[in-house]
Every structure is written in structure tokens, then in C-alpha cells.
Amino acid sequence: MKRIATALVVIAVVGAIVYWFATQTRVGQDLVLERMLSALIEGQEPLDPDSLHVFVCGSASPLPAPGRAQACIAIVAGDDLFLVDAGSGSAQVTMLGRLPVASMRAIFLTHYHSDHIGAIGDHNINSWAAGRSAPLQVVGPEGVEEVVAGFNRAFAMDAAYRTEHHGMALMPPELGVLAARTIEPGLVHDEDGLRIRAFPVDHSPVAPAFGYRFDYRGRSVVVTGDTVVVPSLVAAAEGVDLLLTDALAEHLVLALARANEQANPRGAQILRDVLDYHAHTDELVALAERAGVRQLALYHLVPAPANAFMEDVFRRGLPDEVILTVEGMRFELPVGSDEVRVSG
């Protein structure tokens, strides 16, 4: 017994010395850091090309939401990455999620509210630095040229600095300039087995506003953007594997409005105003049932829950199988299967 106790003491002392060396000395820190970073970089496995991949890089609305970014959904089909919207904070989520941003082809915009466009410049810079091989397209309804021209002008000096600093070969200036493309409802992309359709939604007085359906080798996802439930949305979601939809919890918004009534009547009125142009949670289950949706997931949460209690309140009346998304959540839709895998 005494030998065992002595051995345990020796092990503890040696362990303490090793820990001190690894964390408190320059040589030890450098060794640990090198191994940690190597493991992190080498651990980046490519996404399965035989699946349609969906990544939540922004789940919040304009209402403050700690730890959340504003509206952005990333979709990877084959070798290509697409975004639907690019809200503030979403570029950091995309990079931290280690998505293949060098493969970013286009940002599809649903409309031009600030919480859907704020990070366009950041996504452009990040994907350019990662090695994107063509200008990043920004695709959307009428007005996209004006939005893109504004971002190109605002980021012109930044882009020039980066080319001057890193060189023409690494940061070709022509790839730092965004390209605008105006679309109408209908088929807007048909390449390499991926078909993307734009459909009109109702976010009045914002008009035009679109949602998008992605179909890839028999798997499908619809991203609504901001809208109320309208026939065009039901039709676009028909038989879809995954529906990611704007969602407003009316009982929470009304509670916030009442809480602000005395101290902040202006804010209270703005909160009441948002009730009429977002899909209410109590309508979305019926929508999914009518359309035959395989998996319903909610994003652009109005308001996005800040803790477990608020999430329970937000979910009031929703079945357990309805997913409230968070940043970093991933959906994988394997080709040749009906499965919807969820992680994160």
C-alpha cells in the first residue's frame, strides 16, 4: 500500500512538472501550440459530395440576441458553396465553422433589409483571401445593382490595401470586386446537378422579396427569407426535405412591446409593427403539413431566445420535432436517402 501511495505521489509531481513546462514556458507553449494547430488544420475533412449540406450561419432577427448572428444560411452542393443572405456577424460564424469559403459562388439575397445584407463585404473579403477563383456574385431581385455598387465603393480602399500588401498573385484585384445579377422568379441556376429556383414571398411593404429552393440530386431545401405564409411559399415547399423559415413568436413580441410601453414607447410601436410581416409560429406547422415538408426548422427568430427559459416560451405550441436553429447547426441530406441528419 505504501508503495502505491508513493507511486501516486511521484505521478502527481511529474504530472504537475509537465503541466507547468507545457503551459508556463516558452518552449512548452510552442510545442503544445504547434500540435494543437496542426491537429485543428489536419482535422478539416471535406464535405461528402453525395450529400446536400446546410449550415446555419445566422439565426437572429434585428432584435439583439447574444451569441447569434443575423440571417444567413449556407448551402454546399458538390464543390460549390452558396449563401442565402449575409446578415451581420455571419461571416465570422462561417469562418469559425470552417466552411469551404474558397468555393463560394454566390450570395442569394431575399431582400434588402440591413439584417440580410450587412456582412456582404466581409464574406467577399474572406472568400477572396481563401482563394476564390472568380468574382463573387450577389444575386437578388431588382435593386441588387445598387446594393452591390455601394459595397464595392465602400470596400474599394480596403481591397486596394490588401492587393498592395499581399501582392497581385495572391489577391488579384479583379476578384475583390462583387458582381451583381438581377433575377426574376423562376429557375435561376442549373449547373452540376443543382437547380435553384427563386419564388416571390410577401414581406410588404418590402418588395420585391424572394425565397429560394435548392434541389440537388433528389434532395431539397427551401429558405424563405422574411415572409408571411402565402400560396407561393406553400407551392415552393411542396415535398421539400428541409424547410428553413422565418418565424415570429407573437406572444413574446407582444410581451416585449408591453414591457417597453412606458419607458420606450417608440420601441414598443416598432415591435408591434413587425407582427404583420413575419410568419407566426402558430401558422408554420400547418404550412409544413400542407406542403408535405419532411423537416421544419426555424431561423430568423423574432425574437431569438437568449436562454433555455426563453426558448421554452418561444416554442409554446410547437411540436418537439420542430427545430429552433442556432449558429453552427448543420443539416446533411444524403443522396439516395430520406434522412435529414442534424448536428451542432
VENQUITA-V470654 format. One record per residue. N is the residue number from 1. RES is the residue in one small letter. OMEGA is omega in degrees with one decimal (none if undefined). Layout:
# VENQUITA-V470654
N | RES | OMEGA
N | RES | OMEGA
This chain:
# VENQUITA-V470654
1 | m | -180.0
2 | k | 178.8
3 | r | 179.1
4 | i | 179.4
5 | a | 178.7
6 | t | 179.7
7 | a | 179.6
8 | l | 177.9
9 | v | 179.3
10 | v | -179.9
11 | i | -179.6
12 | a | -179.9
13 | v | 179.1
14 | v | 179.1
15 | g | 179.3
16 | a | 179.0
17 | i | 179.4
18 | v | 179.2
19 | y | 179.2
20 | w | -179.6
21 | f | -175.6
22 | a | -173.1
23 | t | -172.5
24 | q | 176.9
25 | t | -178.7
26 | r | -179.7
27 | v | 179.9
28 | g | 178.5
29 | q | -179.6
30 | d | 178.5
31 | l | -179.8
32 | v | -179.1
33 | l | -179.2
34 | e | -179.5
35 | r | 179.1
36 | m | -177.8
37 | l | 177.8
38 | s | 179.6
39 | a | -179.7
40 | l | -177.5
41 | i | -179.6
42 | e | -179.1
43 | g | -179.9
44 | q | 179.9
45 | e | 178.1
46 | p | 178.1
47 | l | -179.4
48 | d | -179.8
49 | p | 178.6
50 | d | 175.2
51 | s | 168.1
52 | l | -174.3
53 | h | 179.4
54 | v | -174.6
55 | f | 179.3
56 | v | 178.5
57 | c | 174.3
58 | g | -174.9
59 | s | -171.3
60 | a | 172.7
61 | s | 178.6
62 | p | 179.5
63 | l | -176.6
64 | p | -176.3
65 | a | -178.0
66 | p | 176.7
67 | g | -179.3
68 | r | 173.0
69 | a | 178.8
70 | q | -162.1
71 | a | 174.6
72 | c | 174.8
73 | i | 177.1
74 | a | 179.6
75 | i | 178.8
76 | v | 176.9
77 | a | -176.4
78 | g | -178.1
79 | d | -170.7
80 | d | 177.3
81 | l | 177.3
82 | f | 172.4
83 | l | 164.9
84 | v | -176.1
85 | d | -173.8
86 | a | -178.3
87 | g | -178.1
88 | s | 179.5
89 | g | -174.1
90 | s | 180.0
91 | a | 177.7
92 | q | 179.0
93 | v | -179.7
94 | t | 179.6
95 | m | 179.2
96 | l | 176.1
97 | g | 177.1
98 | r | 174.6
99 | l | -177.4
100 | p | -172.5
101 | v | 175.0
102 | a | -179.9
103 | s | -178.3
104 | m | -178.2
105 | r | -172.1
106 | a | 168.8
107 | i | 176.7
108 | f | -178.5
109 | l | 178.4
110 | t | 177.3
111 | h | -167.3
112 | y | 167.6
113 | h | -173.7
114 | s | -176.8
115 | d | 176.7
116 | h | -175.9
117 | i | -167.6
118 | g | -175.1
119 | a | 179.3
120 | i | -178.7
121 | g | 179.9
122 | d | 177.8
123 | h | 179.8
124 | n | -179.9
125 | i | -177.0
126 | n | -177.8
127 | s | 174.8
128 | w | 179.8
129 | a | -179.1
130 | a | 176.5
131 | g | 176.6
132 | r | -169.7
133 | s | -179.9
134 | a | 177.6
135 | p | 179.4
136 | l | 178.1
137 | q | 170.5
138 | v | -169.2
139 | v | 179.1
140 | g | 178.5
141 | p | -179.2
142 | e | -177.7
143 | g | -176.2
144 | v | 179.0
145 | e | 179.9
146 | e | 179.0
147 | v | -177.5
148 | v | 177.9
149 | a | 179.3
150 | g | 178.7
151 | f | 178.8
152 | n | 179.8
153 | r | -177.4
154 | a | -175.6
155 | f | -175.1
156 | a | -179.2
157 | m | 177.5
158 | d | -179.1
159 | a | -180.0
160 | a | 177.6
161 | y | -176.1
162 | r | 176.9
163 | t | 179.8
164 | e | -176.7
165 | h | -173.0
166 | h | 177.8
167 | g | -177.2
168 | m | -176.3
169 | a | -177.7
170 | l | -177.8
171 | m | 179.6
172 | p | -172.5
173 | p | -178.0
174 | e | -179.5
175 | l | 176.9
176 | g | -177.6
177 | v | 178.7
178 | l | 177.3
179 | a | -178.6
180 | a | 175.7
181 | r | 178.9
182 | t | -178.4
183 | i | 171.9
184 | e | 176.3
185 | p | -178.7
186 | g | -179.4
187 | l | -176.1
188 | v | 179.2
189 | h | 178.9
190 | d | -178.0
191 | e | 171.0
192 | d | 176.4
193 | g | -179.9
194 | l | 175.4
195 | r | 178.7
196 | i | 178.7
197 | r | 172.6
198 | a | 177.0
199 | f | -177.3
200 | p | 173.2
201 | v | -176.5
202 | d | 176.6
203 | h | -175.6
204 | s | 11.4
205 | p | 177.7
206 | v | 179.8
207 | a | -5.9
208 | p | 175.3
209 | a | -175.0
210 | f | 160.8
211 | g | -177.1
212 | y | 172.8
213 | r | 178.5
214 | f | 175.9
215 | d | -176.9
216 | y | 173.4
217 | r | 175.5
218 | g | 176.4
219 | r | -170.5
220 | s | 175.6
221 | v | 174.1
222 | v | 174.0
223 | v | -168.2
224 | t | -163.4
225 | g | -177.2
226 | d | -177.0
227 | t | 162.6
228 | v | 179.8
229 | v | -179.1
230 | v | -177.8
231 | p | -179.3
232 | s | 176.8
233 | l | 178.7
234 | v | -179.1
235 | a | -178.4
236 | a | -177.5
237 | a | -176.4
238 | e | 175.4
239 | g | -175.6
240 | v | 178.4
241 | d | -175.9
242 | l | 175.6
243 | l | 173.9
244 | l | -172.3
245 | t | 167.4
246 | d | -176.7
247 | a | 178.7
248 | l | 175.1
249 | a | -173.1
250 | e | -177.6
251 | h | 178.1
252 | l | -179.9
253 | v | 178.3
254 | l | 177.2
255 | a | 177.4
256 | l | 179.0
257 | a | 179.0
258 | r | -179.9
259 | a | -178.1
260 | n | -168.7
261 | e | -176.2
262 | q | -174.5
263 | a | -174.0
264 | n | -176.9
265 | p | 177.8
266 | r | 177.5
267 | g | 178.9
268 | a | 179.4
269 | q | 178.0
270 | i | 178.1
271 | l | 178.7
272 | r | -178.9
273 | d | -175.2
274 | v | -176.5
275 | l | -170.3
276 | d | 179.3
277 | y | 171.2
278 | h | 177.9
279 | a | -179.9
280 | h | -176.8
281 | t | -176.6
282 | d | 176.9
283 | e | -166.9
284 | l | 178.0
285 | v | 177.9
286 | a | 176.4
287 | l | -178.8
288 | a | 179.3
289 | e | 179.8
290 | r | -175.4
291 | a | -178.1
292 | g | -179.3
293 | v | -179.4
294 | r | -179.7
295 | q | 177.2
296 | l | 177.7
297 | a | -175.4
298 | l | 174.5
299 | y | -171.6
300 | h | -172.7
301 | l | -177.6
302 | v | -7.0
303 | p | 178.5
304 | a | -178.2
305 | p | -178.8
306 | a | -178.9
307 | n | -175.2
308 | a | 178.6
309 | f | -179.5
310 | m | 176.4
311 | e | 177.6
312 | d | 179.0
313 | v | 178.8
314 | f | -174.4
315 | r | -175.0
316 | r | 178.9
317 | g | -179.7
318 | l | 174.9
319 | p | -177.5
320 | d | -175.8
321 | e | 175.1
322 | v | -174.8
323 | i | 167.7
324 | l | -172.8
325 | t | 172.2
326 | v | 179.9
327 | e | 179.9
328 | g | 178.4
329 | m | -178.2
330 | r | 172.5
331 | f | 176.0
332 | e | -179.4
333 | l | -177.3
334 | p | 176.8
335 | v | 179.0
336 | g | -177.8
337 | s | 171.9
338 | d | -172.1
339 | e | 170.9
340 | v | -178.4
341 | r | -177.0
342 | v | 176.7
343 | s | 177.8
344 | g | none
